[in-house]
Amino acid sequence: MTATRLFDRSVVRLAPLEGGEDVADFLQGLLTNDVKGVLPAYSGLLSPQGKTLFDFIVWPGAGGELLLDCEASAAEELVKRLSLYRLRRKISIAVDPDVSVHWKMGTGDGAAADPRLGALGQRWLAPTKDADEPADADWLAHRLSLGVPEGRAEMGDILWLETNAVELNGVSFAKGCYVGQENTARMNWRSKVNRRLVVVPLDKSNEKRRKVAYEALALAVDHLRLEDIDPSQVPSWMKAALTES
């Protein structure tokens, strides 16, 4: 059996508890991306200042449910944060251990292409099985080879646009208000993205600007000013953004 399960990912299920309750409408006012459009979609939940709290992929579910493919270590905190906004709405929000996230390189056999970047490969959700084998190490190496940041260790407390969210299809500027929208929109329209997350060789990493190091892969994720980014070290999907900034 080919190893495909990402054990470092969990699924948070949001489900309506009574007729007329709209989960998509609830999330639409919180998340950076349009969850009423094409799914799966990459999105974030931000602080009021526009800094990254959580990033995840939103999947459609049955009966008006939505499923969040998120970092496993942050799943319970994500549930608590979303529950703060729920107020009196009849929506259940909980980690679903019976559903797992799967990934493999390549596309074309029925799974969904990663909404951030097609080269990341394909993902799908499936019932959890005891026989599932981990693909986390392969996923980490592949993701970092493409320069794509993910999770709180790499992105936490960084302004959403500085995580390359525009280039990775993680924000909609047409969907209306959400938490952190004011500062995020201002940065975009005024072209004020002055720093970015960049995957760099560990021996070229700036320790003062480093978010996390992956010694086994000899790579690091740095949060750098644009003038400190070596254009030869950035992936092709980021080059245009650096030229336009």
PyMOL commands that set and color helices and strands:
alter all, ss='L'
color gray80, all
select helices_A, chain A and resi 23-28+62-64+72-86+118-120+136-145+151-155+160-163+181-189+202-204+207-209+215-217+226-228+231-233+236-244
alter helices_A, ss='H'
color red, helices_A
select strands_A, chain A and resi 9-16+41-46+52-60+66-71+91-95+99-104+112-113+122-127+195-201+210-214+219-225
alter strands_A, ss='S'
color yellow, strands_A
deselect
rebuild
show_as cartoon
